[in-house]
Amino acid sequence: MEAALAMCRVAVDGPGYNYEENTDSSMWDTQRGYNSTALTVRYTMKSGRTVYRQYYGVPYDLVESHIMTLYDSAEYKQSYYPLYTMEAGEQKVAYVRQAAVDNSYVRDPQQVQAIIEALRQETLTLKAEDLLDQAPVATIAFSTSADYGKDDSYSPETTEMPVYPSFTKTIQLLAQNDAYFNSRISLDQVQKVYLWSESMQKFAVTLPQAGGEDVDAEPSYRRLVDNKSTPPSTSTWSGEELEITDRETIAQLLQNIVPVSMVDYNPFFRADDVRLRVVLDENRGNEVEYVYPKGMYPFR
């Protein structure tokens, strides 16, 4: 509760963000993305009336520790996640999503309940500090309908939860039900990759718009993989990203990658600004986008 009140004080007492004096780029931090956030505060007036007020441009650094403290509390998790209020036995299906592999279903209600119990326990022990450099390896959606996911049927999901690498009990249960696979891609699966950087792309776009000269981003991109094993002939500049086909370089780039589709479930993840688009089958348009945990891009 104290952490929540501390965030409210930062929002109410802070200067906020002046949209007339600043541009979007002034809110941008190349190392951590947008460095401000918005908070909604609910006031209960003396008359009993409830008023909501939203505060924009709250400096994230000033509230980050409070957000992490709040996340670590059992009180927050048990009130925020529907996972903790679901009645025993009411969920009939668990739908498991992973990056770069086929999705899976668990339809045995007893196994679904066992997965829920494991997920509850492991989510409670998870700390925000542990999430700074890891992404979920899967997500699980639950439904009260036994027909969920079947052809020509629509059934709503009750909730969807991330599964982190540290959730060993949950992962074990999923694997026992043939609903979890090692989704880490291997070099043999990859045809080629494309490398691009959020910060360099933003700089190249915004500088000309601000009246500056056009920026040739290619040299900067090539420096991202400039090493003895990567001669210039093994990569092609497209104008926005660097196409790489050299197998040795690709093997190194595949180290430490985490899929963007999973990172989006982790609000604490700190990503490097380099992204990797991995082409698995160009003819079918089968590709997956990845990021690196901050400081773990292999050629830094």
N, C-alpha and C positions, 0 to 999 in steps of 0.2 A: 504493500500500500504506500509506503514511504517513497519508493522509487517512482510510482505513478504521480504522486504529489510533486516530487522534485521535477519531473518532466513538465508538469503543468506550470510550475513557477518559471522555468526557463522560457516556456512559450509565451506566457503572459507578460513577463518582465523584459523579454528580449526585443530588439529593434525590428525583427521581422525582415521581410524582403520587399524592397521598393521596385515594382515592375517598371516604373517610369524612368528610373535612373540607371537601371541595369539591363543588360541583355542576357539571353539564355547562357551565353558562353561564360559569363562571370560566375555562374553557379557551378561550373564544371571543374572537377578535380580529376586530372588524368590518371592518378593512381587509384582513386576509389570511386570514380563515377560522380554522380551528383552529391555534393557535400552538404545539402540541406534537406530537411524533411518537413512534413506538415503534421500538425497534431490537432485533433478535435477534442475539445474540452466541454463536458456537460456541467452546467451550473443549475443548482436547485435554488430558486429565488425564495425569499422570505414568504412570499405569497403562496409558495408551493408550486409555482409554474416552473417548468423545465426549459432551459435555454441551451442551445448548442452553438458553440463558436469555434470556427476553424482558424488556426494560426499557420500561416505559410512562412517558408524561408527560415525555419528554426534550424540553427547550426547543428548538424548531426553530431559533431564532436562533443557538444555540450550535453547531449542526451543519450549518447551511445552507452555509457556505463549503466545508466538507469534502465535502458531498454534491456540490456543483458541481464541485469539483476532481476528484473521483472520476469523475463523468460525463464530463468533458472528456478523460479518458485513453483512449487506444486499447485498452489492456489490459482496461479494464472493458467497453467496448462489444463487443470481439471475444469476450469470454468470456460476456457476459450475453445478447446477442442471437443466437438461432439462425440469423439471416441469414448469419452469418460461418462457420458450420460446415456449411452445406448443400453437398452435392456438386454440381459443375457439371452442368447438364443434367437433374437429377432433378426439378426443379419444372416441372410441365406447364401450370399455370394461374396467372394473377395476377388476383385479384378486387379491384376498385377501388371503394371506398365514398366518397361525398361527401355533404355535407349538402344537402338540398333539391333534389337531382337524382337521376335513376335511376342505379343501380349498373351497373358495366361489367365485362367480362371481356377478358383478353388470353389467347388460347389457342395462339399460336404459340410453341413452346418456345424458339426462338432469341431472340425478342423478350422473352420472360419472363426469360431469362438476362441479356440486356442491361439490363433494368430492375433486376435484382438487383445487377449490377455497379455501376450508377450509384448505386443506393440505398446500397450499401456505402460507396462513396467519399464521398458527401455526408453520410452519417450520421457518419462518422469526423471530418469537419471541423466539425461542428456543435458549438457551445459553449453551455453552460448559460446564460450571460449573454444570449445571443441569444434564448432561449426565454421570457424574462420577460414579453414583451408580444406574442407571436405564437402562433397555434394552427395545427395541421396543416390543410392545404387538402384532404387526402384521406388515406385509409389503404389499404394494399395487403395483402391476405392471399394467401398462396401455398399451393398444394397439389400433391402428387405425382401426383394422379389426373387424367387427361384428362377424366373425367366430372364433375369438380367443378362444382357449380352447375347441372347439367342436371336436368331433371324426373325426379322419383321416384328420385333417386340420392343416396346419402350418402357423402361423402368428407371426411375430416378435414383441417383446415388445418394446415400446418407451422408458420407463424408469421404475425403481423400487424404491420406497421410503419407509423408515421406518415410522411407526406410534408409537409414544411414549405415555405413560400413560397420559401425560398432554394434549394430543391432543383431548380434550373432544368433540369439535365440529365435528371433523373428525370421531371419534368413534361413536358418536350419529348418524351420517348419515349412517355409515356402518351398525349399528344395525337396523336402520329403513328399510334397504334393505336386512335384514336377512343375512348379510355378516360379522358379528362380534359376537363372542361368548366368554364367560369367559373361557379361556383356562387353567386356573390354576387347576392343578390336585388335587384330593382329596385322602385321605387315602384309601377310599374304592376302588379306581381304581388300587391301587398299590399291586403287588404281593410280591416284595422284592426290595432292592436297593443295589448298589455296591458303595463303597466309595474309592476314591483314591486321591492322592496328587501329583501335578506336581513336586513340589520341592523334595519331598521324593523319588519319582520314579526316577527322574534325578540323585539324589545323589546315589541311590542304583545301578544305571547302570554305571555311569561314574567312581566311585571310583575303582571298580575292573579293569576296562579298563585302569586305570592310574597306575596299579600295586599294589593297596591296597587290603585289605582283603574283602571278600564277606560281604555284609551288610544284616543283618536280619532286614527287614523293618517292620515285623509284630508288634513288641512292640510299635513302633512309631505310626503305624496306629491305634492300639487299643486305644492308648491314645487320639486319636481324638474323640472317643465316650466314654471315660472312665468316667462314672458317676454312681450314685447309681441305676439308672433305667436300666443300660445296663450291666448285668453280662456277663462274657466272653462266656458263653454257647449260647448266642443269636446271635453270629456272627461267620463267618467262614472265615479263611484266605486262599486265593487262590494262594498266591505267588506273586500277583501283586496288588490285591485290596481286600477290606474287604466286604464280603457279609453279609448283615444285614436283618433279617426277623422279629425282635422284633417290634411289632406294635407301641408301645409307642415311641421307638427311631426313627422309620421312621417318625412318626407324627412330631417330633421335627425337623428332618432333612429336611422336606418339607418346613419349614419356610424360607422365603426370597430367595428361589431359582429362578433363571431366566434361560431360555433355551439357550443353547450354539448357536443354530441356529439363535436366535434373537440377541444375544450379538455381533455376527460377523458383524452386521450392524452399530455398535456404536464404532468408533475408540477411544473414550475417556473413555470407561468403564474400571473401575479398579476392577479386579476380585481377590477374594481370591484364593489361590492355591489349595483349596480343590474342587473336582468335585464329582458330584453325578450322577450315572447312574441308572435311574428308570425303572424297568421292569413292564410293564403294562400287557403284555400277552407273557409269555415265549414260549409257543407253536408256536405262530405266529411271534416271533421275534420282537414284538412291544415294543420298549423301547425308552426313551428320555434322553439325557444327559443335565445336568444342572450345573451351577456354582453359586457362591455366590458373591454379591458385597463385596468388600474389607472390612474386619472387621465385616461382618454380618453372618459369619458361626456360627450357634447357640450354639456350644459347646466350643467356644473360652473362 
